[in-house]
Amino acid sequence: MSSECQGKSTWLELVGKNGHEAAETIERENPNVHAIVLLDGTPVTRDFRCDRVWVWVNSYDVVIRTPIIT
C-alpha cells in the first residue's frame, strides 16, 4: 500500500536508534508524514494513511520495528 504514497516510505536503518530521534529523521526525510512514537503494545487504529508512520519503541525508547507508512 505504501507505494501509492509520496516520498520515502520505510526506514529499516532506524531500528536500534532512539525513537524520538528516529521520528525527527523520518519527518525530515519525508515531510509528507507525521511520525508518532509509541511504546510496543500500545493499541492503535488499523486504518491506512499516507501521512502516518508508527515508530515502535521498547521501554528504553529504542526503535524495535522498521518504521513504515501505515
LUMBATI-844558 format. One record per atom (N, C-alpha, C): x, y, z; residue in one letter. Coordinates in steps of 0.1 Angstrom, whole numbers, plus 5000, padded with zeros to 4 digits. Atoms other than C-alpha are relative to their C-alpha. Layout:
<sites>
XYZa...
</sites>
This chain:
<sites>
500849885000m500050005000m500850135000m499249884998s502850245008s500550054986s499549965013s503750254971s499250114994s500849895004e500850494965e500250135007e499749884993c502250744989c501250074995c498849935005q504751014981q501250005010q498850004992g508351014993g500449875006g499450124994k510350765013k498949945009k501150074992s508050505030s500549905010s499550104991t510350275050t501450045005t498849964994w513250335074w500749895008w499350114993l515050005082l501250045008l498849964994e518150185091e499850075014e500349934987l516450345122l499849895011l500150104989v515950015141v501250005008v498949994990g518050025172g500450145004g499749864996k518150405173k499050065010k501049934991n516450645197n498850044993n501349985006g512750675190g499750144996g500349865004h512451055191h500950054990h499149965011e515551105170e499649944987e500550075012a514150845146a498850084994a501249925004a510851045144a500550134992a499549875006e512751365136e500649974986e499450045013t514751185108t498949964990t501150045009i511551035093i499450134994i500749885004e509851375092e500950094991e499149935009r512951535077r500249944986r499850075013e513351275050e498749994992e501350005008n509651275041n499150105008n500949904993p507851595051p498549984998p501450035002n504551445039n499449925012n500550094989v504351225071v500250065014v499849964986h503951275108h500449875007h499550114993a506051025128a499550005015a500550014986i504450905161i500749895007i499250104992v506550735187v499049935010v500950084991l504650455206l500849895007l499450114992l505650215233l499449874994l500450135005d505449855220d498849955008d501350054994g501949705227g498950115001g501049894999t500150045226t498949974989t501050025010p496749995208p500050124990p500149905010v496450185175v498949964990v501050025010t493950225148t500649934988t499450095011r494349985118r499850064986r500249945013d493350225090d501350054994d498849975007f495950305064f500050154996f499949865004r497150665059r501450034995r498749975006c499950805037c500750105008c499349894992d500751075063d500449965014d499750044986r501450855093r501149895000r499050114997v504450645105v500049975015v499850044986w504350455137w501449975003w498650034997v507750445154v499949925013v500250094988w507550145178w501349995008w498850004991v509950165208v499849915011v500150084988n510749955238n500050105012n500049914988s510850085274s501350095001s498849925000y514350225267y500050114989y500149905011d513050445238d500849964988d499250055011v514850225213v499049944989v500950055011v513150155179v500249854998v499950155001i512349785177i499449944987i500550055013r510549755143r500350114990r499849915011t511149905109t498850104999t501149905002p509150235107p499650004986p500649995014i506850235076i498850085001i501249925001i504050445064i498849905002i501150094997t500850285079t498750085000t
</sites>
